[in-house]
Structure formats: structure tokens, C-alpha cells
Amino acid sequence: MAIDKSIPKATAKRLSLYYRIFKRFHADQIEKASSKQIADAMGIDSATVRRDFSYFGELGRRGFGYDVNKLMNFFADLLNDHSTTNVLLVGCGNIGRALLHYRFHDRNKMQIAMGFDIDSHPMVGTETSDGIPIYGISTITDHIKKTQIETAILTVPSTQAQEVADQLIEAGIRGILSFSPVHLNVPKGIIVQYVDLTSELQTLLYFMHQSH
């Protein structure tokens, strides 16, 4: 199920959080959940929950709550979490190595299938403790075409980010999660999400300062 492009970006960013909440409710054997229960679990207000859900038609009836199992499956469909999504990672530095050991698969049906770095990197030709193979960047096009992976995580230095992104897109990658604090110029139809840890920390410190 594709996500409707008319859905606000803020709502789209909350979809995976809703999915996580409904999975948790399901694990706790909760069958029905009110918008207030969902909002409290998310840290938002119930009006936002109802507004978000209104973009998807009739997900529940007012006064009756939301069917946890139904909504868990709905968000699994929406996020395409019924089948495993393989992702590749480029850049085996500190952040890259941490992500290679992060067990995405324990939480959702996604996994890093392979990692890449410069051909001379000491990890190239080895496997992580979870069996993820690390290859030289010179072989990346062949591996992408062979596996038909469409999603990449980019944890390379800023100076190399655009060059590597171009290489990934040329090889068939359609979505990039970039940890490099530079804006990437990509063709229309390619989706890039940025994770800027420094900016997020500065924002946190700003709000902490404001609350004094």
C-alpha cells in the first residue's frame, strides 16, 4: 500500500511510531485503544491522533476505540512491513559499525544485508558477528543489481557523500538515509532522509535552556 502524497509530512513521520505503539498494545494483549491512550503513548494530543487517522478513512468509531489488531495490521500494510526489506550501508566508520550491529530485524522486518567501504578498509572481505558481509565500494553496482536492493544508509564523510550518493542512484538505489550533514542533490523521484545528530542535540539543549 503506497502512502498518499497528500498526507502531511508530519503525519507521515508518525506512521512508524503508530505502528510501534499498536505492536506494543498487541503484545500487552490490549484489544481496544482510545485516541487518548494512543496519544499518551506517543506524547502528543488526542486531537492530533484523530486528525492523522482521518487521512486514512474510517479506522475506528467514535466512542468505541480502535481495534488494536486491525490497526497493527493496517500500519504493517501501509509501511510494507509484512515482507523483509533489505538495506545496504555505505561507510563502516563509528556510526556505520554501530548500525551494522543494531538489530533492526528484532523490531521491524528490515535488515542491513551488506556493508561497503573503500576497498582498502580493513573490514572489507570480512563479516560482522551477525554475518553481514562487508564489500569494497568498487563492487557496489554489481551487488545492487544482483540483489535489487533499493534502500541505502549513508555514513560517509561529508566530502564524499554526494559522490557516493550519485554512485548509489546510478546503480538503482531509490531511497537514502544520510547521516552526512550536507544536502544531497538527487534526481526527482529519489527520496532522501537526513539524520543530523549534532543538530538534534543542539535542538534538545535549546529546549532544555528555554525550560529553565
BAFI-3210 file (N, C-alpha, C; in Angstrom, 3 decimals, decimal comma, padded with zeros to 6 digits):
// residues 212
n [1|2|3|4|5|6|7|8|9|10|11|12|13|14|15|16|17|18|19|20|21|22|23|24|25|26|27|28|29|30|31|32|33|34|35|36|37|38|39|40|41|42|43|44|45|46|47|48|49|50|51|52|53|54|55|56|57|58|59|60|61|62|63|64|65|66|67|68|69|70|71|72|73|74|75|76|77|78|79|80|81|82|83|84|85|86|87|88|89|90|91|92|93|94|95|96|97|98|99|100|101|102|103|104|105|106|107|108|109|110|111|112|113|114|115|116|117|118|119|120|121|122|123|124|125|126|127|128|129|130|131|132|133|134|135|136|137|138|139|140|141|142|143|144|145|146|147|148|149|150|151|152|153|154|155|156|157|158|159|160|161|162|163|164|165|166|167|168|169|170|171|172|173|174|175|176|177|178|179|180|181|182|183|184|185|186|187|188|189|190|191|192|193|194|195|196|197|198|199|200|201|202|203|204|205|206|207|208|209|210|211|212]
n.u [000,853|000,712|001,840|-000,262|000,428|-000,696|-000,841|000,168|003,613|004,397|002,522|003,096|005,625|004,984|003,892|005,358|005,733|003,134|002,658|004,525|003,473|000,957|001,830|003,007|000,789|-000,621|001,112|000,828|-001,623|-003,835|-006,947|-008,621|-008,117|-008,210|-008,231|-006,999|-005,415|-003,633|-002,490|-001,284|000,651|002,232|003,018|001,722|-001,169|-004,649|-006,274|-004,551|-003,960|-006,511|-006,841|-004,653|-005,398|-007,702|-006,965|-006,880|-009,357|-012,101|-011,013|-011,777|-014,565|-016,151|-016,165|-016,013|-013,415|-010,219|-009,546|-007,030|-005,546|-006,425|-005,580|-002,821|-002,162|-003,014|-001,185|001,129|000,722|000,634|003,217|004,589|005,495|005,245|006,827|010,341|012,568|015,487|018,435|021,257|024,456|026,680|029,837|031,846|032,572|032,569|029,765|028,617|029,517|028,212|025,553|025,580|025,558|023,161|020,037|017,808|015,969|014,813|012,871|011,419|010,539|013,058|016,398|019,959|021,630|024,111|027,360|029,479|032,679|035,646|037,860|040,272|039,761|040,032|037,877|036,736|035,930|035,431|033,066|030,388|029,625|027,036|026,913|026,849|028,034|030,938|031,819|034,026|033,811|034,070|032,712|030,053|027,966|027,520|026,623|024,261|022,691|022,457|021,121|018,961|018,403|016,976|017,323|019,457|021,798|023,693|026,773|029,104|032,062|031,375|032,551|032,581|030,001|028,128|029,288|029,234|026,489|025,602|026,694|025,284|022,633|022,857|023,255|020,818|019,589|016,882|016,100|017,576|019,070|020,652|023,474|025,228|026,046|025,318|023,556|022,129|022,184|019,798|018,144|014,727|012,218|013,883|014,257|015,380|016,308|017,396|019,653|020,743|022,745|024,135|022,673|020,191|020,902|021,684|019,211|017,787|019,258|018,700|015,907|015,988|017,326|015,464|013,461|014,227]
n.v [-001,184|002,130|005,254|008,010|010,930|013,312|013,391|015,093|015,884|015,741|013,987|011,673|011,115|010,172|007,683|005,242|005,325|005,111|002,519|001,108|001,600|000,278|-002,333|-002,724|-002,463|-004,682|-006,752|-006,476|-007,484|-005,841|-005,084|-003,030|000,448|003,806|007,123|008,794|007,074|006,215|008,670|009,429|007,442|008,154|010,697|012,958|015,041|013,972|014,997|015,344|012,694|011,803|013,495|012,715|010,044|010,490|010,904|008,453|007,391|005,517|004,425|003,731|003,793|006,535|006,691|003,982|003,218|002,065|-000,808|-002,802|-004,983|-004,873|-002,282|-002,526|-004,327|-002,780|-000,605|-002,071|-002,953|-000,458|000,465|-001,447|-003,762|-006,478|-008,146|-008,866|-006,142|-005,477|-003,640|-001,639|-000,600|002,134|002,986|002,304|003,475|004,862|005,370|003,845|001,223|000,873|000,849|-001,420|-003,357|-002,988|-004,289|-004,188|-005,985|-007,234|-005,536|-004,524|-005,596|-005,291|-005,200|-004,820|-005,879|-005,937|-004,369|-001,578|-000,185|001,810|000,084|-000,597|-000,707|-002,166|-003,836|-004,796|-007,672|-009,183|-010,446|-009,266|-009,987|-010,851|-011,915|-010,210|-009,353|-007,461|-005,365|-004,106|-000,769|-000,570|-002,675|-002,203|-001,556|-003,934|-005,603|-004,326|-004,505|-007,233|-008,000|-006,357|-004,425|-001,466|000,543|002,584|003,218|005,961|006,629|008,185|010,360|013,914|015,112|013,134|012,367|013,244|012,217|009,436|009,095|009,687|007,518|005,410|005,964|005,813|003,101|002,086|002,594|003,899|005,162|006,998|007,099|009,504|010,170|012,156|015,541|017,224|018,704|016,672|016,582|015,263|013,313|013,843|011,902|010,355|009,590|011,213|011,037|012,791|012,394|014,235|014,263|016,138|018,503|017,686|017,301|019,896|021,177|019,892|020,826|023,531|023,609|022,616|024,693|026,751|025,933|026,506]
n.w [000,000|-000,964|000,394|000,555|-001,250|-000,462|002,230|005,151|005,859|008,544|009,627|008,138|009,145|011,613|011,251|011,542|014,252|015,252|014,400|015,947|018,508|018,354|017,998|020,456|022,182|021,280|022,043|024,752|025,071|024,738|023,472|022,520|021,928|022,995|021,474|023,238|024,815|022,858|022,142|024,585|024,804|022,691|023,284|022,349|021,516|021,732|019,725|017,592|016,963|016,105|013,898|012,284|011,751|010,308|007,707|006,580|006,194|007,593|010,445|012,937|015,285|016,766|020,269|020,537|020,423|019,077|017,149|018,109|016,936|014,271|013,523|013,914|011,864|009,719|009,717|009,317|006,698|005,422|005,829|004,568|005,956|006,016|004,554|004,464|004,263|002,632|003,256|002,356|003,632|003,514|004,419|006,941|009,397|012,748|013,303|011,280|011,938|014,375|013,515|011,918|013,825|014,989|015,797|013,684|012,690|014,842|015,646|013,474|010,123|008,659|007,480|007,569|004,848|003,678|003,850|002,881|002,073|001,425|-000,793|000,441|003,123|006,382|007,174|004,887|003,040|005,205|007,690|009,792|013,285|013,126|010,677|008,453|005,354|004,332|001,740|-000,866|-002,130|-004,850|-005,939|-005,679|-007,520|-008,961|-006,869|-006,044|-008,339|-008,539|-006,195|-006,140|-004,229|-002,916|-001,091|000,880|003,535|004,437|005,698|005,411|005,185|004,952|002,708|000,823|000,442|-001,617|-003,966|-003,455|-003,147|-005,740|-007,092|-005,905|-006,689|-009,445|-009,631|-008,987|-006,522|-004,655|-002,355|000,290|003,465|005,089|007,066|006,818|007,250|005,010|002,273|-000,187|-003,686|-005,655|-008,245|-009,378|-007,789|-006,280|-002,900|-000,020|003,347|006,186|008,912|011,374|013,887|015,461|015,097|016,147|018,823|019,517|019,269|021,302|023,553|023,339|023,888|026,462|027,731|027,376|029,052|031,594]
ca.u [000,000|001,536|001,387|-000,837|001,320|-001,395|-000,719|001,227|004,882|004,430|001,737|003,860|006,742|004,469|003,304|006,107|005,521|001,820|002,830|005,237|002,538|-000,043|002,513|003,193|-000,536|-000,946|001,946|000,271|-002,960|-004,877|-007,733|-009,150|-007,378|-008,822|-007,278|-006,216|-004,380|-002,622|-001,816|-000,418|001,790|003,047|003,466|001,056|-002,551|-005,567|-006,790|-003,568|-004,178|-007,742|-006,601|-003,782|-006,151|-008,754|-006,424|-006,949|-010,732|-012,743|-010,164|-012,456|-015,820|-016,090|-016,786|-015,760|-011,975|-009,609|-009,220|-005,564|-005,039|-006,736|-004,712|-001,446|-002,032|-003,175|000,084|002,104|000,487|000,988|004,675|005,143|006,289|004,892|007,966|011,604|013,226|016,943|019,039|022,722|025,086|027,967|030,627|031,999|033,205|031,965|028,297|028,333|029,717|027,127|024,329|025,730|025,259|021,815|019,146|016,570|015,061|014,090|011,800|010,648|011,046|014,079|017,721|021,106|022,043|025,538|028,000|030,526|033,616|036,716|038,404|041,418|039,319|040,319|036,693|036,347|036,275|035,059|031,646|030,125|029,265|025,710|027,023|026,661|029,297|031,417|032,454|034,666|032,887|034,208|031,819|028,701|026,985|027,215|025,850|022,916|021,942|022,234|020,182|017,822|018,164|016,642|017,472|020,828|022,149|024,956|027,500|030,446|032,406|030,618|033,224|032,355|028,583|027,475|029,876|028,716|025,049|025,475|027,019|024,174|021,462|023,185|023,165|019,424|019,054|015,797|015,928|018,835|019,067|022,004|023,985|026,199|025,369|025,330|022,387|022,459|021,427|019,373|017,092|013,322|011,827|014,774|013,900|016,490|016,003|018,646|019,786|021,836|022,806|024,576|021,533|019,189|021,406|021,610|017,796|017,472|019,870|017,955|014,651|016,323|017,662|014,220|012,553|014,726]
ca.v [000,000|003,330|006,358|009,099|012,089|014,463|013,314|015,998|015,227|015,473|012,759|010,559|010,805|009,492|006,385|004,131|005,394|004,491|001,071|000,601|001,648|-000,788|-003,614|-002,835|-002,750|-006,069|-007,612|-006,369|-008,089|-004,805|-005,291|-001,738|001,589|005,099|008,084|009,336|006,082|006,255|009,967|009,392|006,566|008,856|012,000|014,011|015,174|013,053|015,647|015,058|011,288|011,713|014,169|011,829|008,868|010,894|010,841|007,066|006,895|005,079|003,447|003,351|004,514|007,402|006,101|002,535|002,970|001,494|-002,228|-002,851|-005,943|-004,344|-001,123|-003,016|-004,866|-001,664|000,120|-003,003|-002,856|000,886|000,589|-002,607|-004,494|-007,906|-008,869|-008,270|-005,180|-005,465|-002,318|-001,706|000,503|002,561|003,729|001,479|004,219|004,620|005,274|002,698|-000,035|000,774|000,473|-002,808|-004,241|-002,679|-005,360|-003,675|-007,104|-007,584|-004,568|-004,435|-006,516|-004,689|-005,630|-004,464|-007,120|-005,858|-003,081|-001,225|000,896|001,831|-001,266|-000,866|-000,707|-003,485|-004,679|-005,347|-009,087|-009,869|-010,397|-008,884|-011,140|-011,304|-012,491|-009,222|-009,230|-006,112|-005,391|-002,886|000,128|-000,772|-003,763|-001,886|-001,599|-005,348|-006,152|-003,730|-005,071|-008,659|-008,177|-005,446|-003,578|-000,105|001,475|002,632|004,111|006,603|007,139|008,518|011,763|014,893|015,404|012,038|011,998|013,444|011,273|008,090|009,123|009,598|006,129|004,575|006,234|005,255|001,630|001,669|002,932|004,883|005,842|007,126|007,684|010,064|010,691|013,199|016,837|018,042|018,465|015,905|016,889|013,983|013,468|013,716|010,508|009,759|010,099|011,297|011,443|013,163|012,243|015,120|014,078|017,387|019,423|017,195|017,556|021,345|021,491|019,414|021,739|024,789|023,464|022,490|026,045|027,533|025,466|026,932]
ca.w [000,000|-001,047|001,231|-000,226|-001,227|000,116|003,693|005,615|006,196|009,992|009,826|007,554|010,042|012,799|010,903|012,143|015,704|015,479|014,213|017,127|019,640|018,217|018,249|021,907|022,744|020,926|022,902|026,112|024,977|024,742|022,247|022,062|022,465|022,684|020,912|024,362|025,154|021,782|022,262|025,775|024,493|021,684|023,774|021,576|021,991|021,055|018,509|016,529|016,588|015,304|012,619|011,490|011,314|009,371|006,337|006,096|006,175|008,844|011,151|014,188|015,518|017,944|021,454|020,581|020,438|017,868|017,226|018,117|015,955|012,937|013,251|013,791|010,509|008,788|009,613|008,717|005,250|004,979|005,881|003,856|006,942|006,024|003,989|004,900|003,376|002,764|003,130|002,396|004,354|002,960|005,395|008,146|010,489|014,065|013,197|010,413|012,685|015,360|012,797|011,463|014,961|015,507|015,337|013,087|012,409|016,068|015,856|012,235|009,114|007,811|007,937|006,725|004,193|003,343|004,091|001,920|002,396|000,411|-000,995|001,322|004,529|006,988|007,325|003,577|002,910|006,444|008,037|011,177|014,114|012,688|009,327|007,376|004,611|004,017|000,415|-001,356|-002,843|-006,304|-006,366|-005,212|-008,610|-009,222|-005,756|-006,055|-009,470|-008,267|-005,080|-006,358|-003,048|-003,354|000,027|001,404|004,645|004,074|006,871|004,900|005,445|004,154|001,436|-000,133|000,452|-002,915|-004,929|-003,157|-003,450|-007,209|-007,451|-005,444|-007,532|-010,771|-009,544|-008,784|-005,198|-004,757|-001,076|001,044|004,806|005,157|008,329|006,485|007,410|003,789|001,435|-001,389|-004,901|-006,244|-009,259|-008,950|-007,590|-005,275|-001,577|000,944|004,714|006,846|010,365|011,792|015,336|016,087|015,069|017,094|020,177|019,739|019,466|022,645|024,518|023,234|024,614|027,884|028,189|027,386|030,116|032,921]
c.u [000,889|000,960|000,957|000,049|000,659|-001,326|000,409|002,472|004,946|003,661|002,515|005,000|006,276|003,972|004,033|005,952|004,165|001,932|003,488|004,300|001,527|000,586|002,704|001,862|-000,903|-000,169|001,439|-001,162|-004,092|-005,632|-008,262|-008,346|-008,073|-007,767|-006,420|-005,105|-003,247|-001,798|-000,845|000,833|002,763|003,656|002,915|-000,373|-003,490|-006,167|-005,856|-003,734|-005,399|-007,560|-005,721|-004,586|-007,221|-008,286|-006,576|-008,360|-011,176|-011,898|-010,804|-013,716|-015,743|-016,818|-016,503|-014,263|-011,510|-009,239|-007,707|-005,014|-005,241|-005,791|-003,249|-001,214|-002,157|-001,853|001,197|001,974|000,999|002,495|005,386|006,026|005,881|006,037|009,247|012,180|014,718|017,483|020,550|023,255|026,420|028,672|030,723|032,833|032,465|030,446|027,920|028,458|028,615|025,839|024,394|025,376|023,874|020,825|017,796|015,515|014,279|012,850|010,880|011,273|011,966|015,435|018,785|021,653|023,528|026,053|029,110|031,425|034,690|037,396|039,526|041,038|039,528|039,096|036,262|036,845|035,959|033,538|031,511|029,762|027,881|025,726|026,759|027,988|029,646|032,218|033,131|033,692|032,950|033,240|030,340|027,640|026,567|026,327|024,418|022,087|021,578|021,140|018,909|017,421|017,949|016,875|018,883|020,924|023,545|025,608|028,949|030,768|031,664|031,221|032,968|030,873|027,924|027,972|029,325|027,220|024,816|025,689|025,866|022,957|021,654|022,998|021,745|018,831|018,026|015,564|017,219|018,555|020,486|022,340|025,027|025,499|025,526|024,099|022,830|021,573|021,088|018,281|015,702|012,970|012,721|014,471|015,120|015,944|017,343|018,569|021,001|021,889|023,212|023,416|020,462|019,622|021,333|020,174|017,353|018,002|019,147|016,670|014,887|016,604|016,398|013,335|013,027|013,933]
c.v [001,234|004,416|007,500|010,335|013,312|014,460|014,242|015,229|014,869|014,194|011,554|010,141|010,052|008,076|005,221|004,132|004,797|002,970|000,446|000,539|000,511|-002,169|-003,822|-003,149|-004,214|-007,045|-007,612|-006,885|-007,069|-004,916|-003,991|-000,620|002,878|006,028|008,683|008,377|006,118|007,531|009,971|008,552|007,239|010,144|013,153|014,133|014,329|013,658|015,377|013,623|011,183|012,364|013,303|010,676|009,227|010,845|009,444|006,499|006,450|004,006|002,975|004,167|005,274|006,744|004,614|002,210|002,330|000,036|-002,385|-003,780|-005,438|-003,199|-001,532|-003,548|-003,775|-000,925|-000,778|-002,970|-001,522|001,054|-000,585|-003,455|-005,964|-008,748|-008,137|-007,345|-005,203|-004,070|-002,514|-000,471|000,838|003,427|002,987|002,176|003,933|004,444|004,050|001,374|-000,228|000,311|-000,971|-003,787|-003,984|-003,682|-004,800|-004,783|-007,541|-006,720|-004,450|-005,375|-005,792|-005,108|-005,093|-005,765|-007,123|-004,458|-002,854|-000,144|000,876|000,463|-001,621|-000,920|-002,101|-004,402|-005,337|-006,786|-009,879|-009,843|-009,905|-010,142|-011,688|-011,858|-011,525|-009,048|-007,772|-006,193|-004,056|-002,084|-000,083|-001,831|-003,437|-001,989|-003,032|-005,926|-005,607|-004,357|-006,534|-008,866|-007,359|-004,690|-002,144|000,964|001,405|003,581|004,644|007,177|007,414|009,968|012,701|015,122|014,327|011,716|012,117|012,437|009,859|008,021|008,986|008,163|005,188|004,725|005,647|003,737|001,148|001,934|004,060|005,659|005,839|007,742|008,172|010,615|011,790|014,560|017,754|017,696|017,741|016,348|015,579|014,229|013,339|012,238|009,766|010,409|010,078|011,761|011,705|012,920|013,061|015,107|015,363|018,371|019,007|017,472|019,041|021,776|021,085|020,392|023,082|024,695|023,297|023,868|026,894|027,180|025,899|028,128]
c.w [000,000|-000,150|000,326|-000,089|-000,596|001,647|004,143|006,054|007,686|010,314|009,329|008,482|011,294|012,513|011,578|013,662|016,068|015,393|015,445|018,337|019,557|018,402|019,750|022,602|022,508|021,830|024,341|026,185|025,181|023,419|021,655|022,696|022,051|022,089|022,030|024,772|024,127|021,919|023,441|025,521|023,523|022,216|022,953|022,101|021,136|019,785|017,326|016,027|015,679|013,931|011,712|010,903|010,284|007,915|005,728|006,114|007,559|009,534|012,455|014,339|016,826|019,131|021,605|020,685|019,140|018,121|017,053|017,033|014,523|012,563|013,128|012,378|009,449|008,595|009,058|007,195|004,715|004,874|005,215|004,766|007,058|005,450|004,365|003,832|003,655|002,446|003,075|003,106|003,711|003,989|006,712|009,214|011,783|013,992|012,377|011,145|013,719|014,682|012,298|012,574|015,556|014,928|014,873|013,022|013,650|016,248|014,651|011,209|008,128|008,368|006,991|006,165|003,864|003,621|003,068|002,504|001,310|000,377|-000,026|002,806|005,134|007,140|006,010|003,444|004,166|006,610|009,472|011,967|013,759|011,259|008,182|006,649|004,312|002,710|000,114|-002,205|-004,360|-006,830|-006,130|-006,307|-008,901|-008,125|-005,739|-007,172|-009,227|-007,216|-005,242|-005,092|-003,531|-002,279|000,599|002,587|004,351|005,325|006,473|005,246|004,479|002,781|000,376|-000,339|-000,924|-003,950|-004,714|-003,466|-004,947|-007,676|-007,084|-006,364|-008,922|-010,790|-009,248|-007,413|-005,345|-003,469|-000,288|002,409|005,053|006,527|008,078|006,518|006,204|002,973|000,164|-002,544|-005,593|-007,276|-008,658|-008,827|-006,618|-003,921|-000,660|002,291|005,403|008,353|010,761|013,320|016,059|016,182|016,078|018,537|020,499|020,001|020,868|023,696|024,521|024,070|026,115|028,483|028,333|028,582|031,506|033,417]
res [m|a|i|d|k|s|i|p|k|a|t|a|k|r|l|s|l|y|y|r|i|f|k|r|f|h|a|d|q|i|e|k|a|s|s|k|q|i|a|d|a|m|g|i|d|s|a|t|v|r|r|d|f|s|y|f|g|e|l|g|r|r|g|f|g|y|d|v|n|k|l|m|n|f|f|a|d|l|l|n|d|h|s|t|t|n|v|l|l|v|g|c|g|n|i|g|r|a|l|l|h|y|r|f|h|d|r|n|k|m|q|i|a|m|g|f|d|i|d|s|h|p|m|v|g|t|e|t|s|d|g|i|p|i|y|g|i|s|t|i|t|d|h|i|k|k|t|q|i|e|t|a|i|l|t|v|p|s|t|q|a|q|e|v|a|d|q|l|i|e|a|g|i|r|g|i|l|s|f|s|p|v|h|l|n|v|p|k|g|i|i|v|q|y|v|d|l|t|s|e|l|q|t|l|l|y|f|m|h|q|s|h]
***
